Amino acid sequence: MTLHLVKLCVGADSVEDLQGWVEARLDAMRGAGETPKHFHTTRMIPKRRDELLDGGSLYWVIKGNVQCRQRLADIRPFTDKDGVSRCRLVFDPQIVLTEWQPRRAFQGWRYLQPKDAPRDIDDNRGGWQSLPPELRRELAELGLL
C-alpha cells in the first residue's frame, strides 16, 4: 500500500522558489560531471520504506500550506563523516502542484496517508497558478483555493 511523507520546505517562499532551487542544484551537478539527482538529506530514516517507494511522494509545506509534491524515487540510508546515521530521500525532479492544504509547523517529516493527501491540481482548472504567490496564499487562507 502506498504511503507518503509531508515535510516543511524551509527557505522557499513559493513553489517557484523550490523549482528554481531544484533546477540550479541539478545544473550544478551536471556542471561538476555528476549524475543529476535531486535529494534531501534528513537525520531520521523512514521505517516504512517499501510503502513509500510503492508510488509515494513527499508533500512540501511552503509558508504554512502543502502546495506541491515530488515522487519518491529512492531512500538511501548512510552514515556521515561524524558517524551519524542519515538518509537521502531521492526525488523525481518534477514538482507536481497540489491543492493547498494548511499545515502547522513541525520538525522533521511525518507519514501521510493517501486519503489525507491533497489532490493534484489539474492544469486545465482555471489558471490560478499564474496568480502571484501572496495572492494565492491569501485566497487559500480564505478557503477559496
Residue, then its C-alpha position, 0 to 999 in steps of 0.5 A: m500500500t502506498l504511503h507518503l511523507v509531508k515535510l516543511c520546505v524551509g527557505a522557499d517562499s513559493v513553489e517557484d522558489l523550490q523549482g528554481w532551487v531544484e533546477a540550479r542544484l541539478d545544473a550544478m551537478r551536471g556542471a561538476g560531471e555528476t549524475p543529476k539527482h535531486f535529494h534531501t538529506t534528513r537525520m531520521i530514516p523512514k521505517r516504512r520504506d517499501e510503502l513509500l517507494d510503492g508510488g509515494s511522494l513527499y508533500w512540501v509545506i511552503k509558508g504554512n500550506v502543502q502546495c506541491r509534491q515530488r515522487l519518491a524515487d529512492i531512500r538511501p540510508f548512510t552514515d556521515k563523516d561524524g558517524v551519524s546515521r542519515c538518509r537521502l530521500v531521492f526525488d523525481p525532479q518534477i514538482v507536481l502542484t497540489e491543492w493547498q492544504p494548511r499545515r502547522a509547523f513541525q520538525g522533521w517529516r511525518y507519514l501521510q496517508p493517501k486519503d489525507a493527501p491533497r489532490d493534484i491540481d489539474d492544469n486545465r482548472g482555471g489558471w490560478q497558478s499564474l496568480p502571484p504567490e501572496l495572492r494565492r496564499e491569501l485566497a487559500e487562507l480564505g478557503l477559496l483555493 
